[in-house]
């Protein structure tokens, strides 16, 4: 069977023609399944920044975004409202020039990732999860395993504050 590449449709597919049957087929040359990056606005207690970071990290790994500039560019697209205004205010010279800030810490200066965490992962979030942990009761329809997993999740999210309280009790 003799085949000839007829055209490259885009970076993700190639059109091939089988000379014997004169059939045209399109072949995918790479994985087309992308994971969308999450968005975060930083408004009150409605969007958990820790969950945002976990979802962003999943998207970067899934989509193979290894380059710091690519991550930073995508990160910027995830921000809206308060978080976008905050990010722009961190620019050193021009609010529209983000090249001055690295994505991750570079040894000399904090990257936008660390600065964002300091700004948005606050004590209020830890207190919120501590309260949820302390108030969490098992429901009648909930299995003991599901209840314990839920408590463990809240315990991890509450951080050191919750751990210290549970040790003292």
N, C-alpha and C positions, 0 to 999 in steps of 0.2 A: 504494500500500500504506500503510495507516494503522496506526501503532504507538502503543502507550501504555505508559508505564512503570508496571508493576504494583507492584513493591516493590524496595527496595534491600535485598539480602540481607546484605551487609556492605560494608565500604569497598572491597572488591576486585571485587565483581560486582553486577550489576543484573538483575532479572527483567523482561523485556519481553514484552508480549502483542501478537500481530498480530491486529487486530480482524477482518480479513477471513477468516483461516483459524482463528482462535481458538487458535493455537499459542502456547505459552509457550517462550521461550528465555532462557537466562542468558548474559549478555555480561560478559566480564572487562573491568574498567575500568583495570587496571594490571597490571604484570608480577608474576606470582606466583612467579617463580623466585628464591629467596633463596640466598645463600651462607652456610653456617653458619660461625660464628666458631670458631677453634680453642681448645683448652684447654691450660693449662700448669700443672704442679705445682711445678717448680723442684727436683725431687729428683735430686741427683747429675748425672751426665752422660747421663741417659737422654732428656732433651728439650732440644733445641737452642733457646735463646731467640731467636736470630737468625731461625731458620726460623719460630718462633712469630710474631715481629713481621711477617715477610713475609706470612704467611697471614692475620694479623689485618688488615694493611693492605689486602690483596686483598678481604677480606670487607667492610671499611668502604667501599671504592670500589664494589664490586659492588652493595651494598645502599644506597648513597648516604647513608651516615651521615656527615654533615658537621658536625653540631652537637657541640661538645666534651663537653657533658653526656651526650649519647647515646653517644658513643664511650667515655666514662669508665664509664658504666653497663654497657655491653656488655663492656668490658675487665674489669670486676670479675667479671662472670659467667664469664669465661674462666679465672679463677684458682681454684686448688684447693690444698689442702695447704699446703706451705711458702709458696708465692707469695701465697695468700690471707691467711695469718697475717701475712706481711711487709707486705702492702698495708694491712691494718687497723692495724698498728702505726705507720704513717706518718700517721695522722690526728692532728691537733694537739690536739684536746680530748677528744672522745668516740670510742672505737674503732668505733662504729657510724655515725658522722657523717662521710661522705666529701666533703661539700660544701666543706670547707676547702681541699681540694687540687684544683688544676686538672688537666686531662688533659695539656695541653702547657705548656711554659714560658710564663710570662706577662710576662717582663721583670724582675720583682721576685723571683720564686721559681721554683724548678724544679718542673715538673709531674710527675705520677706516671709519665709515659712516660720521662723522663730518669732519674728516681730508680730505676725498675725496671731500666733498662739498666745503670746503674752497679752495681746489686746483683747482677744475674744474667748479664751478659755480662762474664765474668771472664777473667783471664789463663789460667786452666786451659783455657778453650775455645780460645783462640788456640794454646796449646801442643799441645792435642789435634789440631787441624787441621794444625799444622806437622808433627807426627809422622806423621799420615796422608799428608800431601803427600810427605814425605821417603821414606816406606816404600812408596809406591804404585808398583807395577810393572805393566807391561802383561801381560794374560793372553793365552793363545794364541788364544782365540776372539774377542778384542776387536779392533775395527778401530782403526787409528791415530787416526782422528778422534775416536772415542769415548774413547780413552785420553787424548788431549790435552784434550778437554772436561772430563774428570774431573779431570785435573791442574790445569787452569785454575780450576775450581770450588774445589778444595781450597786453591789458592794465594790466591784472593780471600778465602776464609774464614779463612785463617791470619793475615791482616793484615800489619802492618808487620814483625813478627818474622821471618816467613818471607821477606819481600822482602829484608830486610837480610842474611839468611844466604845467599840465592841470589846476591846481588850480590857478596858476599865470595868465593864459590867460584870 
